Amino acid sequence: MDFNFTPEEEAFRDEVRAFLDENLPENGTRDMEAVAEFQRRIREKRWVGFSWPKEIGGGGGSIMEQVILKEEMARRKAPALGACFMGLAWVAPALIEYGTEEQKQRFIPDILDGKYQWCTGYSEPGSGSDLASLQCRAVREGDEYIVNGQKIWTSIAMWSKWMILLVRTKTDVEAKHDGISCLLVEMESPGLTVRPIKNMAGGDMFAEVFFDDVRVPVENRLGEENQGWKVTVSALAHERSSISEVYGLTRSLERIKALAKSCHRNGRPASEDPGFRSRFARADARIEAMRLNGMRFLTKQLRGEPLGSETSINKLHRAQLEIELGELALEIEGGLGVLVQGDSAVPDDGLWQRHALSWPEVVIGGGTPNIQKNIIAERVLGLPKD
């Protein structure tokens, strides 16, 4: 790996920093109007979808410049690059690789503009860790598919306009990964019902989705019939190959270190406790390992090599760190850790209590830790299948 940047890349970094100095909402505000104006300006510069082809509305930038852009945005705690998270992370990359020209022109501009949200219809009540065993069925009748079945743990389904959906279109197959197709489904389609699922913190990011004779035009199929597994693997790889997660974890750890300075244990700041200091060091080392792994994946991308199952390593690290950092924060708070938002004595207005009660949204999304361990064991280490 070469950690040096070219003069052109350093010049681009300077451009990003200058833009943020001028346009970043003041004092980290998240006022909706200010954020919307910021999003409009970065879209105007084609920094949303920065490395995508210009002919579909992207920036046509290099992968290395995209890394620099995300790095500088993360360091300044800027709003996200674009408003349609699922669309940008999963749907559009799959459209670029497998979509028809009509699908690209129809969906990608709206994803770049953040006009609406997408959700992913993957997991089912009996097909979570073993996604390929899904049973939601789609039967073709002329120019339409008739979909029946259920999905669960579908993030932001209640706020989404479209879903990227995995269905079984063929049952007599040798391998369970075969016979799966990928459909793009309007959430207001007749026969489609969304039921939010409340988490332990009272939030409802997840939902159950039911399909009762939902009709989907064949033209909304993404990729070839019965070849949807390839589309899904590609989409999940885009999520898992990102190194931007490292900066989020770094910010969380910095906030926990600041918390330790304000909380006291045994008559002194918790930041002076040897046990906590040791755990800070271990977390720092693991986050740095994630960053270096991300750089290894980036090197493969720069060489034009496909990203494989090794990207699950960072997903597993992140899942474990999200849980451990939350537990560490509550231990630092001590007795205050049982208080909730709204109590004047609770540190950080109950941030870490909410974190502890809602971590499944991050840890489960994109594949549970057990899935990542199996992928690493079987496909990276070559161990027997579980």
Secondary structure, 3 states (H helix, E strand, C coil): CCCCCCHHHHHHHHHHHHHHHHHCCHHHCCCHHHHHHHHHHHHHCCCCCCCCCHHHCCCCCCHHHHHHHHHHHHHCCCCCCCCCHHHHHHHHHHHHHHCCHHHHHHHHHHHHHCCCCEEEECCECCECCCHHHCCCEEEEECCEEEEEEEECCCCCHHHCCEEEEEEECCCCCCCCCCCEEEEEEECCCCCEEEEEECCCCCCCCEEEEEEEEEEEEHHHEECCCCEHHHHHHHHHHHHHCCCCHHHHHHHHHHHHHHHHHHCEECCEEHHHCHHHHHHHHHHHHHHHHHHHHHHHHHHHHHCCCCCCHHHHHHHHHHHHHHHHHHHHHHHHHHHHHHCCCCCCCCHHHHHHHHHHHHCHHHHCCCCCHHHHHHHHHHHHCCCCCC
